[in-house]
Amino acid sequence: MGVSRAQSHDEPHEVIPPCYAGQLDPIVNRKHTALCIAALLALNIWIAARIFKLEFSPYMGSIEGAYVGLSRWLTLHWSSPGWFPLWYGGIPLQNSYPPFLHFLVAFTSMATGMSVVHSHHVVAASFYCLAPVALFWLVLRLTQSHAKAFLAGFLYSVVSPSAMLIQAVNGDVGTAWGARKLQSLIVYGESPHITSITLLLVALAAIHAALESRLGWRTVVAIFAAAAVALTNWIGAFALVCGVLALIVSKKQLSFSRALLIGIVAYAVAMPWIPPSTIATVQRNAPIVGGNYAMGGAQYLFLAVWLATAIAGGYALKKTALSEGSRFALIFLFLMAVPPIGYDRFHIYPLPQPERYHLEFDVAFTLVCGIVLGSTRLASKRRWYRGAVVAALLCLAFFQVRLWRREVHAWLPPFDITKTVERAQAIYIGSHYPGQRVFATGSTRFWLNAFADNPQLAGGFDQGRSNPAIAAVTYAIPYVSIDGPRAVAMLKAYGVRTVAVPGPHSRDQFRDYGDPAKFNGVVPEVWRDGDDAIYEIPGTGSLTHVVNKADLVTTTATDWPAVMRFASALDQDHSSPQIAWSGPNHATIQAELHKPQVVSFQVSWDPGWRASMGGIDFATQRDAFGLLVLEPECEGRCTIELTYDGGMESRIARLLCLLGFAACGYMLYRGGVSRPVPQPPTSSL
C-alpha cells in the first residue's frame, strides 16, 4: 500500500517527528510518495478524461456560462480590469466573482489558443484531478503515513459520502454511490467551488507546515496558498477558516499568533480583489440568493454554539491518546458536517447556503476514513486486516470507476451548441444591437456574455450585485403583474435596448416570466423562435441623456408615476450627448447643458467613480435607480471625464497589498531556509 520502511512496523521509530520522517531511507519515502501521487492522478484523469476534451455541455441552465463570459471578457481587458460593465448596470470587477480561476482560464486561453470555454473545462478538470493529490499531501503531512494518505486520496477519488448520508444530495444524484463531485462540476458548473477545494487542501498542508516552522519561506507559502483560496470561492474561503481553526485546536500547543499572522498578511495580499466593500455586498446578498437564508438571532446563536463546540471538542480530544492528525480530522469533519446535515435533516443553518458545504463534508469524511482504515495498530493486531483492506479497495475501484466513467459519458452526450436558444439570442442581439444593454432572464442571461459583449441589466452572480435597486427591478419585470407600458418605462430608465422573453414552452431552462405576453403590441417584436421572443425597447441605445433635474426619480425605483415621467423625459431628449470609452475604466462625455439640466448616465453608481471637468473634480450623484447623475458647474458645451479608480478603498487596498508583499519579503530575508521545529511523537491513530 506504499508504506515506508519507517512505518512498516509497530516499533517506536514509526512515530519519528514529522519534520525528520523519512530520513532513515529518503529514497524509499520519495519513491512511495511519487507512486501514490502518480496512481491518484492517473485514476482521476481516467475518470474525468472526457471533460478535458469538452467544449460545450448540454447544461445550459448551469452557472458555467457566467464564468465563461467573465473569462472571455478578461481575455480582452486583463490589463485594465477595474470596472466590469457587463452585469447589473456595471459593477467593480471584484464583485463579479473571486477572480483567480477566471484569470487562470483567460491566460490559458491566450497562451494555448484554445477557446475560452475549452480552457475553462481543461483548467477545472485539472483542479478536479489534483484534489485527491492535495488531500494525500495534507494527510501525509499530518500523519507521516503513506497508507493513511493514499487511502484518504483514493476514497475521495471514488466515493461521495454526501450522496450516502445527505438526503437531498442522494435524491439529486440518484444513488448513494453516485459521482456527486462530478455532477457538481459538469451539471451545475461548480468549477470555482471544486477548484477551491483543491487549493483549500494545499493551503491547510502549507499552514500546518508553517505552524511547525520558524518564520520563513514556509510561512510565505502558507500566506499565498491561503490568499489563493480566498480569491477563488467564498465557500472555500470559509471552509479554510474552519480548517485553520481545526489545526489550531488540535495541536498540543496553540499556534494562534502564527495562524493570525498568516491570515492577516494573506488578506492584505488579496485585498485589492476582495476589499471590505465586496465582503459586505456578498454578505448582504447571500441570504436571498438561491433560497431564503435570513440571518437572525437563532442563526447567530447556532453559529456560536457550532464553533464553540468545535473548540471545546478540540480541547477534550487533547486528553485522549489520539494523534494530532486524528484530532484535526475529527474536528474538521464536525465543522464541515454541521451546515449541510443540519440543514438537510432539521432545516437549521448557521450561515447562508449551508447545503453547498456537502462538498467540503466529502473531503473531511474521507480524510477521517483514510486515517482510521490506514491505522498500523489495526493492521498489526489483525494480520488479515491489510489484505482485506486491499481486496475491498480493489473491488471498490473496479465498480466505482466503471460507474463514474459511465456517469460522465451519460452526462456529456454529443451536443450542438448552435441549436440552443441561448446562443441564438446572444448572436442576434450582439450582431443587431452591438454594445447595447439587454435584459435577459433564465439561462439566457448566464450564457449571453459567453457569445456577445452586450451589457446586461441582470448578470451571472447575484451575490455581487452592488446596486440594490436593480434587485427589485429584475424581479418585478418578469415575476410581478405589471402592465407592458410600465415595464417598458422601467427598462428605458435603465438604458435597456432589447428584452428577451421566454414563453411557457420556451427552450430557456427557467421560463421566468409569469406574463410573457405583456410586451405584445406595446413594443416591436424583432426576433422569435417558437415560444422565445426578443422585443426592442424604443431609444437610441445610448446610456447618456440630458434631462431636467426635476425629472429624475428620487423616491424609489418602483414609484411608477415618477418612472413614467422620467421615461418620457428620455424620449424628449434630443441633445444627443456623445460618449467615448477608452477602456472599461474611462469615458469622456460631451453634452450641451443648461440649468437646471443634468446628465443621467445609466451606469450603476459606485464610490470608485471620479468625475471631472477641466481637470477639476466634482461630486457624482445617484438617483433612485442607483444610476449615476452628473451635475457639473457648466453652461453650454461641456466635456466631462469619468474615471473608475476604485476610490479611497482601492488605494488603501493596494497599499496594504504592497505591505503584505513586503512582509513576505521580510520573512524570506529573516527566515532563510530553516529546518522545522521537531514535534513530540504521536500515537499510531
MIBATI-806573 format. One record per residue (C-alpha): residue in one letter; x, y, z negated. Coordinates in steps of 0.25 Angstrom, whole numbers, plus 5000, padded with zeros to 4 digits. Each point is the difference from the previous one (the first is absolute). Layout:
N
AXYZ/...
***
This chain:
685
M500050005000/G501250095001/V500450004985/S501550054998/R501049924992/A499950104989/Q498549964999/S500049855003/H500149954985/D499350044988/E501350044993/P500350134994/H500850055012/E498650015007/V499750134994/I501250085004/P499750154999/P499450045012/C501150095005/Y501049894999/A499149895005/G500649925012/Q501550034996/L500249854998/D499849985015/P499650135007/I500149935014/V499049904996/N499150114994/R500150085013/K499749885008/H498849964992/T499550155001/A500250015015/L499349865002/C498850044992/I499950145007/A500149935014/A498949904996/L499150104995/L500250095012/A499849895010/L498849954993/N499350145000/I500450035015/W499549875004/I498650034994/A500050155004/A500649985014/R498850045008/I500050144993/F501450045005/K499449995015/L498750074997/E499650135007/F498550024996/S499249914991/P498549995002/Y499750064986/M499750145004/G499350024987/S501349994992/I500750134996/E501249955008/G499650105011/A500250124991/Y501449954997/V500449985014/G499450145003/L500950064989/S501249935005/R499750045014/W499950154996/L501449984993/T500749965012/L499750135006/H500250094988/W500949934991/S500950124999/S499050104995/P498949924993/G499550104989/W498650025005/F499249885006/P498950065008/L499249885005/W499249964987/Y499050084992/G500250135007/G501549994997/I500749954987/P501450004995/L500749885006/Q500349944986/N498550004998/S499849915012/Y500649884994/P501349974992/P501050015013/F501149894998/L499349895009/H499550105010/F501450075002/L500649865001/V499049965011/A500250135007/F501549985000/T499949855004/S499250045012/M500950115004/A501249914999/T499549885007/G499150055010/M498849924994/S498750065000/V499650064986/V498949894998/H501049895003/S501150064991/H498950014989/H499849855000/V501549975001/V500350084988/A498849964992/A500349855003/S501450024996/F499750054987/Y498949894998/C501149905003/L501050064990/A499150014988/P500249854996/V501550035001/A499950124992/L499249924989/F501149905001/W501150104997/L499250064989/V499849874993/L501449965002/R500450134994/L499149974988/T500349854997/Q501349975008/S499349885005/H500049975014/A498949894998/K499150104993/A500250115010/F499849915012/L498749944994/A499550144998/G500350045014/F499549875006/L498750014993/Y499850145003/S500249965015/V498949895001/V499050034989/S499150124996/P499549984986/S499050125001/A499349915010/M499849894990/L499750094987/I499350135005/Q498649975005/A499950125010/V501449965006/N499649865002/G498650035006/D500850095010/V501149915004/G499049885000/T500949904993/A500949994987/W501249965009/G499850115010/A501150105004/R499550134993/K501250085002/L500049975015/Q498550035000/S500350144993/L501150035011/I499349955012/V498550024998/Y500050124991/G501350075004/E500650014986/S501550015006/P500450114990/H499549924988/I500749885005/T501350085002/S499950064987/I500049864993/T501349975006/L500650134996/L499449984986/L500749874998/V501350065005/A499950124991/L499749914988/A501249925002/A500850135002/I499550064988/H500349884992/A501450005005/A500150154996/L499549974986/E501149904997/S501150095006/R500750134997/L499650125008/G500549985014/W499649955013/R499049904995/T499250124994/V500150075013/V499549885008/A498849984990/I499750155002/F499949995015/A499249874999/A499050064991/A499950125009/A499749915012/V498949934993/A499350134996/L500250055015/T499349885005/N498749984993/W499350054988/I499549874994/G501449945002/A500550134992/F499149974988/A500449855001/L501450054999/V499750084987/C499449874994/G501249925004/V501050094994/L499150004987/A500149855000/L501550015002/I500250094988/V499149934990/S500649865004/K501450044997/K500549974986/Q500650154999/L499150105006/S500650085013/F498950115000/S501050115002/R500749945012/A498749965006/L499450144998/L501350065007/I499849915012/G498550045000/I500350154999/V501150005011/A499249915009/Y498850095000/A501050125002/V500549935012/A498649975006/M499350134995/P500050075014/W499149895005/I499249984987/P499950134993/P499150024988/S498950065009/T499949885009/I500049914987/A498850094995/T499349995013/V500149855001/Q499649994985/R498750095003/N499649925013/A500449854996/P498749984991/I499150035011/V500749935011/G499649855003/G499050004989/N499650074987/Y501150004990/A499750114992/M501050024989/G499450034986/G500249984985/A499849855002/Q501049985011/Y501050084993/L499849924987/F500149875008/L501350065006/A500650034987/V499649864994/W500649935012/L501450074999/A500049994985/T499749855001/A501149985010/I501050084991/A499649924987/G500149875008/G501450035004/Y500450024985/A499349874996/L500749925011/K501350054995/K499849924987/T499949875009/A501149925006/L499650045014/S501150065009/E499950145004/G499649965014/S498849924995/R499650124991/F500050095012/A499349915009/L498849984989/I499950154997/F500050035015/L499049905003/F499150054989/L500150155006/M499749955014/A498949914996/V499150104992/P499650095011/P499549905011/I499549894991/G499350104990/Y499350075012/D499749875007/R499449934987/F499550114992/H499950125009/I500950084991/Y501350085004/P501150084994/L500350075014/P499450035013/Q499949885011/P500549904990/E499649885009/R501150045009/Y501149964990/H499749855003/L501250005009/E500950044988/F499349894992/D500449905010/V501550044998/A499950004985/F499349875000/T501049925009/L501150074992/V499549934987/C499849875007/G501450005006/I500650024987/V499249894993/L500149905011/G501550025001/S500349984985/T501249924999/R499549964986/L498849935006/A500849945011/S501049944990/K499049944990/R499249935012/R501049945010/W498949985010/Y499550154999/R501050055010/G499649905011/A498650024997/V500150155002/V500849995013/A498949905005/A498950094996/L500750125007/L500249925013/C498649965000/L499550154997/A500950055011/F499549905010/F498550034998/Q500250154997/V500950045011/R499149935011/L498850064994/W500650144999/R500550005014/R498649955005/E499450124993/V501050105006/H499749945014/A498550014997/W500150144995/L500850045013/P499349955012/P500350065014/F499550145000/D499850115010/I500150144994/T499550075012/K498649944998/T499850064987/V499150124998/E501050074990/R501050015011/A499050035011/Q499550124992/A501450054996/I500549995014/Y498850085005/I500150114989/G501550015002/S499950025015/H498850095000/Y500250084988/P501550004997/G500450064987/Q498650034996/R499449954987/V499049884999/F499149954990/A500049855000/T499649904989/G500249854998/S501149925007/T500150115011/R500650104990/F501049904995/W500549975015/L499850135007/N501450054997/A500649875004/F499650045014/A499850155000/D500650134994/N498650064997/P499950064985/Q498849944992/L499150064990/A500149874993/G501249914999/G500649874996/F500450024985/D498950064992/Q500849994987/G500950115006/R498950105005/S500450134994/N498850085005/P498849964990/A499050065009/I500349915012/A499549884991/A498650054999/V499950045015/T500649875005/Y499049924991/A498850095003/I500050005015/P499949855002/Y499349964988/V499150114995/S498750035008/I500350145005/D499550045014/G500850015012/P500150165001/R500650014986/A501049885002/V500550075013/A500150134992/M500849934989/L500949945011/K500250145007/A500450064986/Y501249895000/G500450025014/V499549875005/R499949985015/T499549865001/V499349904991/A500049855002/V498749944995/P499849854999/G498649945001/P499449894993/H500549905010/S501450075001/R501349935003/D500650084989/Q500349924988/F499250084990/R498850075007/D500050114989/Y498850095006/G498749994993/D499350085011/P500949995013/A498950075008/K500250134993/F500850065011/N499249965012/G499550125008/V500750094990/V501450005007/P500549935013/E500349865000/V501349985008/W500349854998/R499249884997/D500449854999/G498849924995/D499650054987/D501250094998/A500050145005/I500850134999/Y499450135000/E500650145003/I499950114990/P499950135007/G501250094998/T501450035006/G500749904992/S500950114994/L500249994984/T500250155000/H498850104999/V499850154997/V498750024991/N499550104991/K500449984986/A498550004996/D499749885009/L501049914992/V499449894992/T500450024985/T499049924992/T500049855004/A500349925012/T498549955000/D499450144999/W499249985013/P499550145002/A501550054999/V500549895008/M499050035011/R500450154999/F501549975001/A499849915012/S499250115007/A501150094998/L501049915006/D499149995012/Q500150155001/D501550014999/H500550045014/S501350064995/S500849885005/P501150004990/Q501249935004/I500849894992/A501349945004/W500649894992/S501549984999/G500049864993/P499049964989/N500550104990/H500050135007/A498950075008/T499950145006/I498650075001/Q499750125008/A498750064998/E499250135002/L499550044986/H499250124995/K499550024986/P499349924994/Q500449895009/V500949884995/V500649885007/S499349874997/F501149895002/Q499349865000/V501149934993/S500049964986/W500550104990/D501349964992/P500950084991/G501149965009/W499550095011/R500750135001/A499450115009/S500850135004/M499950115010/G501250095004/G500849924990/I499150034988/D499349894993/F498550014997/A499149914991/T499349895007/Q498549984996/R499049885001/D498549995003/A499049904994/F500449905011/G501450004994/L500650065013/L501050125002/V499550145001/L501050115004/E499850144997/P501350085003/E500050154999/C499950035015/E499250075010/G500049975015/R500949905005/C500649914989/T501149905000/I499949904988/E501149904997/L499649884993/T501049904994/Y499849884991/D501249994991/G499349924988/G500150124991/M500750014987/E499749864996/S500749955012/R501250094998/I500149954985/A499849855005/R501250025010/L500950064989/L499649884991/C500349905011/L501450065002/L500250004985/G499649855000/F501049975011/A501150084992/A499649924988/C500249875008/G501450055005/Y500450034985/M499649864996/L500949945011/Y501150094997/R500049974985/G499649865000/G500849945012/V499949855002/S499749964985/R499849864995/P498649974994/V500049994985/P499949854996/Q498749964994/P499749904989/P499749865004/T498549975003/S499249874999/S499749915012/L498650055000/
***
